């Protein structure tokens, strides 16, 4: 019998430092009301100097391992997702591996930004089904607070992001029940890459790093907000519908929808377009902001811990982000 992938444990880690909208008012021309109306965000977490994405991922991983009730030595592969790695290279996967003391096992980094967790989940699912690995650690973490433009010019982006990490343990199960990852669905359209990107640093420039390049602020993330919003509220519902169709399900079968926490207006519009009751949509952006690749596993772990997600529930994940990339996953918890 072919293995089925199941998530046996989840974990999250949020830095203790809380940054409210009122704190940001002191840095730029903005207000709590303006931020809440545009994004639904009230506060977010910022990691301190000396803490990187790998540290956030490591802390989340420890909690996922504990919740999965496994020995960390049983993990035989690591997948890591981030757009804010500790260093230009290597990726954070090997750094998490070293922090966990898991020498020799493989570590793969995926670069799919806001969709990173679902893309990583898809890779893990395929490895498990193929019998290549038995217990995979998937981490997604971001530290974006250290590379945001806190001037008035950069406020549209700077108010959105927070730091944090999420993790999941994916294991093989030969159970004949329906529990597990039913399917994952991945999409992209590279022609929109420049509508949501960080253009610099880039090997296009010689040298890659130069003082004069800092003046144009292309080292900060940039977004065409209207284009991103329009595509996000269309593509995420399409990805969800594709997933449901493949599994012979309807939106009425869904117990919980966890969208990437990009903007609460986007999440509510996705719910509206799918015609799913907002009570079924898991949202926490008001407390954590947009944690990019980490947002879905953070929300997932929080919902599991609170008892909101229970055994047998049908959980659908969906995300949209830079690339453009978008994705969905269907899980029978």
C-alpha positions as CSV (number, residue, x, y, z in Angstrom):
1,X,0.0,0.0,0.0
2,X,1.3,3.5,-0.9
3,X,2.2,5.7,2.1
4,X,0.0,8.6,3.0
5,X,1.5,11.8,4.5
6,X,0.1,13.0,7.8
7,X,1.0,16.0,9.9
8,X,1.7,14.6,13.4
9,X,2.9,17.8,15.1
10,X,3.0,21.5,14.6
11,X,4.8,24.3,16.4
12,X,5.2,28.1,16.3
13,X,7.5,30.7,17.7
14,X,6.8,34.5,17.9
15,X,9.5,36.9,19.2
16,X,8.4,38.4,22.6
17,X,8.8,42.0,21.4
18,X,5.4,43.5,20.4
19,X,5.3,46.5,18.0
20,X,2.0,48.2,17.9
21,X,0.6,50.5,15.3
22,X,1.2,53.3,17.8
23,X,4.9,52.4,17.9
24,X,5.0,52.8,14.1
25,X,3.3,56.2,14.3
26,X,6.5,57.4,16.0
27,X,8.6,56.3,13.0
28,X,6.6,57.5,10.0
29,X,3.5,59.4,8.9
30,X,0.8,56.9,9.7
31,X,-1.9,56.2,12.2
32,X,-3.4,53.2,14.0
33,X,-6.7,53.8,12.2
34,X,-5.0,54.0,8.7
35,X,-3.2,50.7,9.3
36,X,-6.2,48.9,10.6
37,X,-8.4,50.0,7.8
38,X,-5.9,49.0,5.1
39,X,-4.7,45.7,6.5
40,X,-6.6,44.7,9.7
41,X,-3.3,44.7,11.6
42,X,-3.0,46.0,15.2
43,X,0.4,44.7,16.2
44,X,3.2,42.5,15.1
45,X,6.3,40.9,16.6
46,X,9.9,42.0,15.9
47,X,12.9,39.8,16.6
48,X,15.9,41.5,18.3
49,X,19.3,42.1,16.6
50,X,21.4,38.9,16.6
51,X,18.3,36.7,16.0
52,X,17.8,35.3,12.5
53,X,15.2,33.3,10.6
54,X,17.0,30.1,11.4
55,X,16.6,30.8,15.2
56,X,12.9,31.4,14.8
57,X,12.6,28.2,12.7
58,X,14.6,26.3,15.3
59,X,12.3,27.3,18.2
60,X,9.2,26.4,16.2
61,X,10.8,23.1,15.2
62,X,11.4,22.1,18.9
63,X,7.7,22.6,19.6
64,X,6.6,20.7,16.5
65,X,8.9,17.8,17.5
66,X,7.5,17.8,21.1
67,X,3.9,17.9,19.8
68,X,4.6,15.0,17.4
69,X,6.0,13.0,20.4
70,X,9.0,11.9,18.5
71,X,12.7,11.9,19.1
72,X,14.4,14.5,17.0
73,X,17.0,11.9,15.9
74,X,14.1,10.2,14.0
75,X,13.9,13.1,11.6
76,X,15.4,12.1,8.3
77,X,15.0,15.2,6.2
78,X,14.5,18.9,6.6
79,X,12.7,21.4,4.3
80,X,13.0,25.1,5.0
81,X,11.0,28.0,3.5
82,X,12.0,31.7,3.9
83,X,12.5,34.8,1.9
84,X,14.7,36.4,4.6
85,X,17.6,33.9,5.2
86,X,20.3,34.6,7.7
87,X,22.9,35.0,5.0
88,X,23.0,35.4,1.2
89,X,24.1,31.7,1.3
90,X,23.7,29.0,2.6
91,X,20.0,28.7,3.2
92,X,18.5,28.3,6.6
93,X,17.8,24.6,6.2
94,X,21.4,23.5,7.1
95,X,21.5,26.1,9.9
96,X,18.4,24.6,11.5
97,X,19.9,21.1,11.0
98,X,23.0,22.2,12.9
99,X,21.1,23.8,15.7
100,X,19.1,20.6,16.1
101,X,22.3,18.5,16.1
102,X,21.0,16.4,13.2
103,X,24.3,15.8,11.3
104,X,24.3,14.3,7.8
105,X,20.6,14.4,7.0
106,X,19.6,16.3,3.9
107,X,18.2,19.9,4.1
108,X,16.3,21.5,1.2
109,X,15.5,25.2,1.0
110,X,12.5,26.4,-1.1
111,X,12.1,30.0,-2.2
112,X,8.5,30.6,-2.8
113,X,7.9,33.5,-0.5
114,X,4.4,33.6,0.9
115,X,3.6,30.2,-0.6
116,X,6.7,28.7,0.8
117,X,5.0,26.5,3.4
118,X,2.6,25.0,1.0
119,X,5.3,24.4,-1.6
120,X,7.4,22.8,1.1
121,X,4.4,20.7,2.2
122,X,4.0,19.5,-1.3
123,X,7.6,18.4,-1.6
124,X,7.4,16.6,1.8
125,X,4.2,14.9,0.7
126,X,5.8,13.6,-2.5
127,X,8.9,12.3,-0.6
128,X,6.8,10.5,1.9
129,X,4.5,8.9,-0.7
130,X,7.5,7.8,-2.6
131,X,9.0,6.2,0.5
132,X,12.1,8.3,0.3
133,X,11.8,9.6,3.8
134,X,9.6,8.7,6.8
135,X,9.7,11.8,9.1
136,X,10.3,15.2,7.6
137,X,10.6,18.5,9.5
138,X,9.1,21.4,7.5
139,X,10.0,24.9,8.9
140,X,9.0,28.3,7.6
141,X,10.4,31.4,9.2
142,X,10.9,35.1,8.5
143,X,12.7,38.0,10.0
144,X,11.7,40.9,7.8
145,X,11.8,43.7,10.4
146,X,15.5,44.4,9.8
147,X,15.0,45.2,6.1
148,X,12.0,47.5,5.9
149,X,11.9,51.1,4.8
150,X,10.5,53.0,7.8
151,X,10.4,56.3,6.1
152,X,7.1,57.8,4.9
153,X,8.0,56.6,1.4
154,X,8.1,53.0,2.5
155,X,5.2,52.9,5.0
156,X,2.8,50.9,2.8
157,X,5.1,47.9,3.1
158,X,6.7,48.6,6.5
159,X,3.4,48.5,8.4
160,X,2.5,45.0,7.1
161,X,5.3,42.7,8.2
162,X,6.1,40.8,11.3
163,X,8.7,38.2,12.4
164,X,7.9,34.6,13.4
165,X,8.4,30.9,12.7
166,X,6.2,27.9,12.2
167,X,6.9,24.2,11.8
168,X,5.3,20.8,11.1
169,X,6.3,17.2,11.3
170,X,5.1,15.2,8.3
171,X,5.2,11.4,8.7
172,X,4.3,8.3,6.7
173,X,1.2,6.4,7.5
174,X,-0.2,3.2,5.9
175,X,-3.5,3.7,7.7
176,X,-6.5,2.9,5.5
177,X,-8.4,5.9,6.9
178,X,-8.9,9.3,5.3
179,X,-6.6,11.2,7.6
180,X,-3.6,13.0,6.0
181,X,-2.7,15.3,3.2
182,X,-5.2,14.6,0.4
183,X,-3.6,16.8,-2.3
184,X,-1.5,19.9,-2.9
185,X,-1.7,22.3,-5.9
186,X,1.0,24.7,-7.0
187,X,0.8,27.5,-9.6
188,X,3.0,30.4,-10.8
189,X,3.1,33.3,-13.3
190,X,6.5,34.9,-13.6
191,X,5.5,37.8,-15.7
192,X,4.3,39.6,-12.6
193,X,7.6,39.1,-10.7
194,X,8.4,42.9,-10.5
195,X,5.0,43.7,-9.0
196,X,6.1,42.2,-5.7
197,X,9.8,41.8,-5.2
198,X,13.1,43.0,-3.7
199,X,15.1,44.0,-6.7
200,X,18.5,44.3,-5.1
201,X,21.1,43.0,-4.3
202,X,21.5,41.4,-7.7
203,X,24.4,39.9,-9.6
204,X,23.2,42.1,-12.5
205,X,25.2,44.8,-10.8
206,X,29.0,44.9,-10.8
207,X,29.8,45.0,-7.9
208,X,26.6,43.5,-6.4
209,X,26.9,45.8,-3.4
210,X,27.8,49.5,-3.8
211,X,27.0,52.6,-1.8
212,X,25.3,54.3,-4.7
213,X,22.8,51.4,-5.0
214,X,21.5,52.1,-1.5
215,X,20.2,55.6,-2.4
216,X,17.5,54.3,-4.7
217,X,16.1,52.1,-2.0
218,X,15.8,49.0,-4.2
219,X,17.2,46.9,-1.4
220,X,13.8,47.2,0.3
221,X,10.8,45.1,-0.7
222,X,8.5,46.8,-3.2
223,X,4.8,46.1,-4.2
224,X,2.2,47.2,-6.6
225,X,-0.6,46.9,-4.0
226,X,-3.5,47.1,-6.4
227,X,-2.2,44.4,-8.7
228,X,-1.3,42.1,-5.9
229,X,-4.7,42.5,-4.3
230,X,-6.6,41.9,-7.5
231,X,-4.6,38.7,-8.3
232,X,-4.6,37.4,-4.7
233,X,-8.4,37.5,-4.3
234,X,-8.8,35.7,-7.7
235,X,-6.0,33.1,-7.6
236,X,-6.5,31.8,-4.0
237,X,-10.1,30.9,-4.6
238,X,-9.2,29.3,-7.9
239,X,-6.5,27.2,-6.1
240,X,-9.0,26.1,-3.5
241,X,-11.6,25.2,-6.0
242,X,-9.1,23.1,-8.0
243,X,-8.1,21.3,-4.8
244,X,-11.7,20.6,-3.8
245,X,-12.6,19.4,-7.3
246,X,-9.8,16.9,-7.5
247,X,-10.9,15.4,-4.2
248,X,-14.6,15.3,-5.0
249,X,-15.4,17.9,-2.4
250,X,-17.3,21.1,-2.2
251,X,-16.8,24.3,-0.2
252,X,-19.6,23.1,2.2
253,X,-17.3,20.2,3.2
254,X,-14.6,22.5,4.4
255,X,-14.4,22.9,8.2
256,X,-11.5,25.4,8.3
257,X,-9.8,27.6,5.6
258,X,-6.4,29.0,6.5
259,X,-5.3,31.6,4.0
260,X,-1.9,33.2,4.0
261,X,-2.2,36.1,6.4
262,X,-1.2,38.8,3.9
263,X,-3.9,41.4,4.6
264,X,-7.2,40.9,6.4
265,X,-9.1,42.6,3.5
266,X,-7.7,39.9,1.2
267,X,-8.7,37.1,3.5
268,X,-12.2,38.4,3.8
269,X,-12.5,38.8,0.1
270,X,-11.2,35.3,-0.5
271,X,-13.9,34.0,1.9
272,X,-16.5,36.0,0.1
273,X,-15.5,34.8,-3.4
274,X,-15.5,31.2,-2.1
275,X,-18.8,31.7,-0.4
276,X,-17.5,30.2,2.8
277,X,-18.7,31.5,6.2
278,X,-16.2,33.8,7.7
279,X,-16.4,31.8,10.9
280,X,-14.6,29.0,9.2
281,X,-11.7,31.3,8.1
282,X,-8.7,31.2,10.5
283,X,-7.3,34.7,10.8
284,X,-4.6,36.1,13.2
285,X,-3.1,38.9,11.2
286,X,-4.4,41.5,13.7
287,X,-1.8,40.2,16.3
288,X,1.1,39.1,14.1
289,X,1.0,41.0,10.9
290,X,2.2,39.3,7.6
291,X,4.8,36.8,8.5
292,X,5.1,35.6,4.9
293,X,6.1,31.9,4.7
294,X,5.5,31.5,8.4
295,X,1.9,32.8,8.5
296,X,0.1,29.5,7.6
297,X,2.0,27.2,10.0
298,X,1.7,29.8,12.8
299,X,-2.1,30.0,12.3
300,X,-2.4,26.2,11.9
301,X,-0.5,25.5,15.2
302,X,-2.5,28.2,17.0
303,X,-5.8,26.7,15.8
304,X,-4.7,23.2,16.8
305,X,-3.5,24.3,20.2
306,X,-6.8,26.1,20.9
307,X,-8.8,23.0,20.0
308,X,-10.4,24.8,17.0
309,X,-9.1,22.1,14.6
310,X,-10.1,18.6,15.7
311,X,-9.5,15.1,14.4
312,X,-11.5,14.4,11.3
313,X,-11.8,18.1,10.3
314,X,-11.2,19.1,6.7
315,X,-8.6,21.8,6.6
316,X,-7.8,23.8,3.4
317,X,-4.7,25.9,3.1
318,X,-4.1,28.6,0.4
319,X,-1.6,31.2,-0.3
320,X,-0.6,33.8,-2.8
321,X,2.7,35.7,-3.1
322,X,5.7,37.0,-4.9
323,X,6.4,35.5,-8.2
324,X,3.5,35.5,-8.6
325,X,3.0,32.1,-7.0
326,X,-0.2,30.7,-5.5
327,X,-1.1,27.3,-4.0
328,X,-3.5,25.2,-2.0
329,X,-3.5,22.0,0.1
330,X,-6.3,19.8,1.4
331,X,-5.8,18.0,4.7
332,X,-8.0,15.6,6.6
333,X,-7.0,16.2,10.2
